[in-house]
Amino acid sequence: MQPESEHVAIVGDGQMALVLSDVLATRGIAATMVSPFADSAARLASTRTSERLPGFRIPDALRVTSDPALLADATLVVCAIPTQFIRPTFARMAGALPAGVPLVSIAKGIEVESFRLPCDILVEVCGARGIAALSGPTIAAELARRLPAVLVAASADQELTSRVQAAFTSPWTKVYRSGDLVGVELAGACKNVIAIAAGVADGMGLGTNAKSALLARGLAEIARIGVALGGKVETFFGVAGAGDLATTCFAPEGRNRSFGERLGRGEKVADALSSTISVVEGVPTARALVRIAREHGVELPICEAVSAMVFDGLDPHEALGQLMRRATTTERIG
């Protein structure tokens, strides 16, 4: 299918949904944004702006609605809903989805109750159909300014990855293809947890040496659990792995890093979470990831420290001490 013949429906009205609508408009691809909230849809349709992304204006050509019935003429549906809310949102909308229309997830996380990845959730709720993930180092504020970015479209269906690649390639976005759907989704989920740890390091003023070491060992943890769950090791050292991890851990706008920084400065978890209107995906993912790792006998000391800080009240200084007191062995990835 040629890109200009696609009609892309984006379910969600968060930052990435907004900036991807700009990519589609530039390509001349028809697009509809379906917000889960009627008041948000009405406000966005009227003002063409969102408090989620100040200074950014959505394209005039973008149709904005909260009515799932407008999914009926979509040829490609993008899930831009935070992971923990995918199941209830798409359960309400599944009946409006045309049969066989592929779904593309841009969510990054693990459902805390079921341990399911976003694409797994979508298939469970919407039935068997083409499924793909679109991921990579993509800070929305930079995409809003049309700064260059690279993404990865992952699916077992090569034709679908080619369609996603064609739809979301623009003068400022380059899209690679991958057959490792599990690896790409796990990389996107796990990096949010490491980003919280990186933010804690920033908040505690631990310096560049410590933060760089944390990223290196965090990447090793991501690769370790990713391979154990069926991902390919090379995925975790590519754009969707190392690339996304670096962006999330260093970008000032990163919500997971910013949340961790507040913890490192001594803020309470509830206060740090309430200071942002965006979902901090790394928080529920940390709990899910630790449980999965224990079931598979995989050691994730940094992720365990993050989970303990967020859910068990572990002091960041004690968490650092525990990590530093771990026995030193030969460095390894697997």
SULUR-V157810 format. One record per residue. N is the residue number from 1. RES is the residue in three letters. SS is DSSP state (@ for helix, = for strand, . for the rest). OMEGA is omega in whole degrees, -180 to 180 (999 if undefined). NEAR is the number of other ideal C-beta (glycine too) atoms within 8 Angstrom. Layout:
BEGIN
n=N res=RES ss=SS omega=OMEGA near=NEAR
n=N res=RES ss=SS omega=OMEGA near=NEAR
END
This chain:
BEGIN
n=1 res=MET ss=. omega=178 near=6
n=2 res=GLN ss=. omega=-177 near=6
n=3 res=PRO ss=@ omega=-176 near=10
n=4 res=GLU ss=@ omega=178 near=7
n=5 res=SER ss=@ omega=177 near=6
n=6 res=GLU ss=. omega=165 near=13
n=7 res=HIS ss== omega=-174 near=11
n=8 res=VAL ss== omega=174 near=15
n=9 res=ALA ss== omega=179 near=14
n=10 res=ILE ss== omega=178 near=14
n=11 res=VAL ss== omega=-176 near=14
n=12 res=GLY ss=. omega=-179 near=14
n=13 res=ASP ss=. omega=178 near=15
n=14 res=GLY ss=. omega=-174 near=10
n=15 res=GLN ss=@ omega=-178 near=10
n=16 res=MET ss=@ omega=176 near=12
n=17 res=ALA ss=@ omega=-179 near=14
n=18 res=LEU ss=@ omega=-175 near=16
n=19 res=VAL ss=@ omega=177 near=14
n=20 res=LEU ss=@ omega=176 near=14
n=21 res=SER ss=@ omega=177 near=14
n=22 res=ASP ss=@ omega=177 near=14
n=23 res=VAL ss=@ omega=-178 near=12
n=24 res=LEU ss=@ omega=-180 near=15
n=25 res=ALA ss=@ omega=179 near=12
n=26 res=THR ss=@ omega=179 near=8
n=27 res=ARG ss=. omega=-177 near=11
n=28 res=GLY ss=. omega=-179 near=6
n=29 res=ILE ss=. omega=179 near=12
n=30 res=ALA ss== omega=-177 near=8
n=31 res=ALA ss== omega=175 near=15
n=32 res=THR ss== omega=175 near=15
n=33 res=MET ss== omega=180 near=17
n=34 res=VAL ss== omega=179 near=16
n=35 res=SER ss=. omega=176 near=13
n=36 res=PRO ss=. omega=-173 near=12
n=37 res=PHE ss=. omega=-177 near=8
n=38 res=ALA ss=@ omega=-178 near=7
n=39 res=ASP ss=@ omega=178 near=6
n=40 res=SER ss=@ omega=180 near=11
n=41 res=ALA ss=@ omega=-179 near=15
n=42 res=ALA ss=@ omega=-180 near=9
n=43 res=ARG ss=@ omega=-179 near=8
n=44 res=LEU ss=@ omega=179 near=15
n=45 res=ALA ss=@ omega=-177 near=8
n=46 res=SER ss=@ omega=-174 near=6
n=47 res=THR ss=@ omega=-175 near=5
n=48 res=ARG ss=. omega=178 near=8
n=49 res=THR ss== omega=-179 near=9
n=50 res=SER ss=. omega=177 near=9
n=51 res=GLU ss=@ omega=179 near=6
n=52 res=ARG ss=@ omega=-177 near=9
n=53 res=LEU ss=@ omega=-176 near=12
n=54 res=PRO ss=. omega=177 near=5
n=55 res=GLY ss=. omega=-179 near=4
n=56 res=PHE ss=. omega=178 near=11
n=57 res=ARG ss== omega=179 near=5
n=58 res=ILE ss=. omega=-177 near=13
n=59 res=PRO ss=. omega=178 near=10
n=60 res=ASP ss=. omega=-177 near=4
n=61 res=ALA ss=. omega=-177 near=7
n=62 res=LEU ss=. omega=175 near=12
n=63 res=ARG ss== omega=-178 near=8
n=64 res=VAL ss== omega=-177 near=11
n=65 res=THR ss== omega=169 near=11
n=66 res=SER ss=. omega=-176 near=10
n=67 res=ASP ss=. omega=-180 near=6
n=68 res=PRO ss=@ omega=-179 near=9
n=69 res=ALA ss=@ omega=-179 near=6
n=70 res=LEU ss=@ omega=172 near=12
n=71 res=LEU ss=@ omega=-169 near=15
n=72 res=ALA ss=. omega=-178 near=7
n=73 res=ASP ss=. omega=179 near=7
n=74 res=ALA ss=. omega=173 near=13
n=75 res=THR ss=. omega=180 near=9
n=76 res=LEU ss== omega=-178 near=14
n=77 res=VAL ss== omega=-180 near=14
n=78 res=VAL ss== omega=175 near=16
n=79 res=CYS ss== omega=178 near=15
n=80 res=ALA ss=. omega=-179 near=13
n=81 res=ILE ss=. omega=176 near=12
n=82 res=PRO ss=. omega=-170 near=10
n=83 res=THR ss=@ omega=-175 near=16
n=84 res=GLN ss=@ omega=-178 near=10
n=85 res=PHE ss=@ omega=-179 near=10
n=86 res=ILE ss=@ omega=-174 near=17
n=87 res=ARG ss=@ omega=-179 near=10
n=88 res=PRO ss=@ omega=-179 near=7
n=89 res=THR ss=@ omega=-178 near=11
n=90 res=PHE ss=@ omega=173 near=15
n=91 res=ALA ss=@ omega=178 near=8
n=92 res=ARG ss=@ omega=-173 near=8
n=93 res=MET ss=@ omega=-173 near=12
n=94 res=ALA ss=@ omega=-178 near=10
n=95 res=GLY ss=@ omega=-179 near=5
n=96 res=ALA ss=@ omega=-179 near=9
n=97 res=LEU ss=. omega=176 near=11
n=98 res=PRO ss=. omega=180 near=8
n=99 res=ALA ss=. omega=175 near=5
n=100 res=GLY ss=. omega=-180 near=6
n=101 res=VAL ss=. omega=-177 near=12
n=102 res=PRO ss== omega=177 near=13
n=103 res=LEU ss== omega=178 near=15
n=104 res=VAL ss== omega=-179 near=14
n=105 res=SER ss== omega=170 near=15
n=106 res=ILE ss=. omega=179 near=13
n=107 res=ALA ss=. omega=-179 near=12
n=108 res=LYS ss=. omega=-180 near=12
n=109 res=GLY ss=. omega=176 near=15
n=110 res=ILE ss== omega=179 near=13
n=111 res=GLU ss=. omega=-169 near=14
n=112 res=VAL ss=. omega=-178 near=10
n=113 res=GLU ss=. omega=-173 near=4
n=114 res=SER ss=. omega=-174 near=6
n=115 res=PHE ss=. omega=-179 near=9
n=116 res=ARG ss=. omega=173 near=9
n=117 res=LEU ss== omega=-175 near=11
n=118 res=PRO ss=@ omega=-178 near=15
n=119 res=CYS ss=@ omega=176 near=13
n=120 res=ASP ss=@ omega=-179 near=8
n=121 res=ILE ss=@ omega=-178 near=15
n=122 res=LEU ss=@ omega=179 near=14
n=123 res=VAL ss=@ omega=179 near=12
n=124 res=GLU ss=@ omega=-176 near=8
n=125 res=VAL ss=@ omega=-171 near=11
n=126 res=CYS ss=@ omega=179 near=10
n=127 res=GLY ss=. omega=-177 near=6
n=128 res=ALA ss=. omega=179 near=3
n=129 res=ARG ss=. omega=176 near=11
n=130 res=GLY ss=. omega=-176 near=10
n=131 res=ILE ss== omega=-178 near=14
n=132 res=ALA ss== omega=173 near=17
n=133 res=ALA ss== omega=174 near=16
n=134 res=LEU ss== omega=-171 near=15
n=135 res=SER ss== omega=178 near=14
n=136 res=GLY ss=. omega=-179 near=12
n=137 res=PRO ss=. omega=-173 near=11
n=138 res=THR ss=. omega=172 near=12
n=139 res=ILE ss=. omega=-173 near=10
n=140 res=ALA ss=@ omega=-179 near=12
n=141 res=ALA ss=@ omega=178 near=9
n=142 res=GLU ss=@ omega=176 near=9
n=143 res=LEU ss=@ omega=178 near=17
n=144 res=ALA ss=@ omega=178 near=12
n=145 res=ARG ss=. omega=179 near=6
n=146 res=ARG ss=. omega=172 near=7
n=147 res=LEU ss=. omega=-173 near=7
n=148 res=PRO ss=. omega=179 near=6
n=149 res=ALA ss== omega=179 near=12
n=150 res=VAL ss== omega=180 near=12
n=151 res=LEU ss== omega=176 near=14
n=152 res=VAL ss== omega=172 near=16
n=153 res=ALA ss== omega=-175 near=17
n=154 res=ALA ss== omega=177 near=17
n=155 res=SER ss=. omega=172 near=14
n=156 res=ALA ss=. omega=-179 near=4
n=157 res=ASP ss=. omega=-177 near=10
n=158 res=GLN ss=@ omega=178 near=8
n=159 res=GLU ss=@ omega=180 near=6
n=160 res=LEU ss=@ omega=179 near=13
n=161 res=THR ss=@ omega=178 near=15
n=162 res=SER ss=@ omega=178 near=9
n=163 res=ARG ss=@ omega=179 near=12
n=164 res=VAL ss=@ omega=178 near=15
n=165 res=GLN ss=@ omega=-179 near=12
n=166 res=ALA ss=@ omega=-176 near=9
n=167 res=ALA ss=@ omega=-172 near=13
n=168 res=PHE ss=@ omega=172 near=14
n=169 res=THR ss=. omega=-178 near=9
n=170 res=SER ss== omega=177 near=8
n=171 res=PRO ss=. omega=-179 near=5
n=172 res=TRP ss=. omega=176 near=8
n=173 res=THR ss== omega=177 near=13
n=174 res=LYS ss== omega=-176 near=8
n=175 res=VAL ss== omega=172 near=13
n=176 res=TYR ss== omega=177 near=10
n=177 res=ARG ss== omega=177 near=11
n=178 res=SER ss== omega=174 near=14
n=179 res=GLY ss=. omega=-175 near=9
n=180 res=ASP ss=. omega=-178 near=10
n=181 res=LEU ss=@ omega=-179 near=14
n=182 res=VAL ss=@ omega=-179 near=11
n=183 res=GLY ss=@ omega=-179 near=17
n=184 res=VAL ss=@ omega=180 near=16
n=185 res=GLU ss=@ omega=179 near=16
n=186 res=LEU ss=@ omega=178 near=14
n=187 res=ALA ss=@ omega=180 near=18
n=188 res=GLY ss=@ omega=179 near=14
n=189 res=ALA ss=@ omega=-173 near=16
n=190 res=CYS ss=@ omega=-176 near=15
n=191 res=LYS ss=@ omega=178 near=16
n=192 res=ASN ss=@ omega=179 near=16
n=193 res=VAL ss=@ omega=178 near=17
n=194 res=ILE ss=@ omega=179 near=20
n=195 res=ALA ss=@ omega=175 near=16
n=196 res=ILE ss=@ omega=178 near=19
n=197 res=ALA ss=@ omega=178 near=14
n=198 res=ALA ss=@ omega=177 near=17
n=199 res=GLY ss=@ omega=176 near=19
n=200 res=VAL ss=@ omega=178 near=16
n=201 res=ALA ss=@ omega=177 near=13
n=202 res=ASP ss=@ omega=-178 near=13
n=203 res=GLY ss=@ omega=179 near=14
n=204 res=MET ss=@ omega=179 near=11
n=205 res=GLY ss=. omega=-175 near=5
n=206 res=LEU ss=. omega=175 near=8
n=207 res=GLY ss=@ omega=-176 near=6
n=208 res=THR ss=@ omega=-179 near=5
n=209 res=ASN ss=@ omega=-177 near=6
n=210 res=ALA ss=@ omega=-178 near=9
n=211 res=LYS ss=@ omega=179 near=13
n=212 res=SER ss=@ omega=177 near=8
n=213 res=ALA ss=@ omega=179 near=8
n=214 res=LEU ss=@ omega=179 near=13
n=215 res=LEU ss=@ omega=-179 near=13
n=216 res=ALA ss=@ omega=180 near=8
n=217 res=ARG ss=@ omega=175 near=9
n=218 res=GLY ss=@ omega=177 near=15
n=219 res=LEU ss=@ omega=177 near=14
n=220 res=ALA ss=@ omega=178 near=10
n=221 res=GLU ss=@ omega=179 near=15
n=222 res=ILE ss=@ omega=-180 near=16
n=223 res=ALA ss=@ omega=-177 near=14
n=224 res=ARG ss=@ omega=-179 near=13
n=225 res=ILE ss=@ omega=-180 near=16
n=226 res=GLY ss=@ omega=179 near=17
n=227 res=VAL ss=@ omega=180 near=12
n=228 res=ALA ss=@ omega=-178 near=8
n=229 res=LEU ss=. omega=173 near=10
n=230 res=GLY ss=. omega=177 near=6
n=231 res=GLY ss=. omega=179 near=14
n=232 res=LYS ss=. omega=-173 near=7
n=233 res=VAL ss=@ omega=-178 near=11
n=234 res=GLU ss=@ omega=179 near=6
n=235 res=THR ss=@ omega=-174 near=15
n=236 res=PHE ss=@ omega=177 near=16
n=237 res=PHE ss=@ omega=179 near=9
n=238 res=GLY ss=. omega=-176 near=11
n=239 res=VAL ss=@ omega=-177 near=12
n=240 res=ALA ss=@ omega=-179 near=16
n=241 res=GLY ss=@ omega=-178 near=17
n=242 res=ALA ss=@ omega=-179 near=10
n=243 res=GLY ss=@ omega=-179 near=12
n=244 res=ASP ss=@ omega=179 near=16
n=245 res=LEU ss=@ omega=-178 near=16
n=246 res=ALA ss=@ omega=-180 near=10
n=247 res=THR ss=@ omega=-177 near=12
n=248 res=THR ss=@ omega=-177 near=16
n=249 res=CYS ss=@ omega=-175 near=16
n=250 res=PHE ss=@ omega=-176 near=8
n=251 res=ALA ss=. omega=178 near=9
n=252 res=PRO ss=. omega=-177 near=5
n=253 res=GLU ss=. omega=-175 near=8
n=254 res=GLY ss=. omega=-174 near=14
n=255 res=ARG ss=@ omega=179 near=10
n=256 res=ASN ss=@ omega=177 near=15
n=257 res=ARG ss=@ omega=-179 near=17
n=258 res=SER ss=@ omega=176 near=12
n=259 res=PHE ss=@ omega=179 near=16
n=260 res=GLY ss=@ omega=179 near=18
n=261 res=GLU ss=@ omega=178 near=12
n=262 res=ARG ss=@ omega=176 near=13
n=263 res=LEU ss=@ omega=-180 near=17
n=264 res=GLY ss=@ omega=178 near=13
n=265 res=ARG ss=. omega=175 near=8
n=266 res=GLY ss=. omega=179 near=5
n=267 res=GLU ss=. omega=175 near=8
n=268 res=LYS ss=. omega=-179 near=5
n=269 res=VAL ss=@ omega=-178 near=9
n=270 res=ALA ss=@ omega=180 near=6
n=271 res=ASP ss=@ omega=-180 near=9
n=272 res=ALA ss=@ omega=179 near=11
n=273 res=LEU ss=@ omega=-177 near=10
n=274 res=SER ss=@ omega=-177 near=6
n=275 res=SER ss=. omega=179 near=6
n=276 res=THR ss=. omega=178 near=9
n=277 res=ILE ss=. omega=-179 near=4
n=278 res=SER ss=. omega=178 near=8
n=279 res=VAL ss=. omega=177 near=7
n=280 res=VAL ss=. omega=-172 near=12
n=281 res=GLU ss=@ omega=-177 near=15
n=282 res=GLY ss=@ omega=-178 near=13
n=283 res=VAL ss=@ omega=178 near=11
n=284 res=PRO ss=@ omega=-179 near=11
n=285 res=THR ss=@ omega=180 near=16
n=286 res=ALA ss=@ omega=-180 near=15
n=287 res=ARG ss=@ omega=-180 near=12
n=288 res=ALA ss=@ omega=-176 near=12
n=289 res=LEU ss=@ omega=180 near=16
n=290 res=VAL ss=@ omega=179 near=12
n=291 res=ARG ss=@ omega=178 near=9
n=292 res=ILE ss=@ omega=-178 near=12
n=293 res=ALA ss=@ omega=180 near=13
n=294 res=ARG ss=@ omega=178 near=8
n=295 res=GLU ss=@ omega=-178 near=6
n=296 res=HIS ss=. omega=179 near=9
n=297 res=GLY ss=. omega=-179 near=4
n=298 res=VAL ss=. omega=180 near=9
n=299 res=GLU ss=. omega=178 near=6
n=300 res=LEU ss=. omega=-173 near=12
n=301 res=PRO ss=@ omega=-180 near=10
n=302 res=ILE ss=@ omega=179 near=14
n=303 res=CYS ss=@ omega=178 near=15
n=304 res=GLU ss=@ omega=179 near=10
n=305 res=ALA ss=@ omega=178 near=13
n=306 res=VAL ss=@ omega=179 near=16
n=307 res=SER ss=@ omega=-179 near=14
n=308 res=ALA ss=@ omega=178 near=10
n=309 res=MET ss=@ omega=-174 near=15
n=310 res=VAL ss=@ omega=-172 near=12
n=311 res=PHE ss=@ omega=-176 near=8
n=312 res=ASP ss=. omega=178 near=7
n=313 res=GLY ss=. omega=178 near=5
n=314 res=LEU ss=. omega=179 near=9
n=315 res=ASP ss=. omega=-179 near=7
n=316 res=PRO ss=@ omega=179 near=12
n=317 res=HIS ss=@ omega=177 near=7
n=318 res=GLU ss=@ omega=177 near=8
n=319 res=ALA ss=@ omega=177 near=13
n=320 res=LEU ss=@ omega=180 near=10
n=321 res=GLY ss=@ omega=179 near=8
n=322 res=GLN ss=@ omega=180 near=10
n=323 res=LEU ss=@ omega=-178 near=10
n=324 res=MET ss=@ omega=-179 near=6
n=325 res=ARG ss=. omega=179 near=5
n=326 res=ARG ss=. omega=-179 near=7
n=327 res=ALA ss=. omega=179 near=3
n=328 res=THR ss=. omega=-179 near=3
n=329 res=THR ss=. omega=174 near=5
n=330 res=THR ss=. omega=180 near=3
n=331 res=GLU ss=. omega=179 near=3
n=332 res=ARG ss=. omega=177 near=6
n=333 res=ILE ss=. omega=-178 near=6
n=334 res=GLY ss=. omega=999 near=6
END
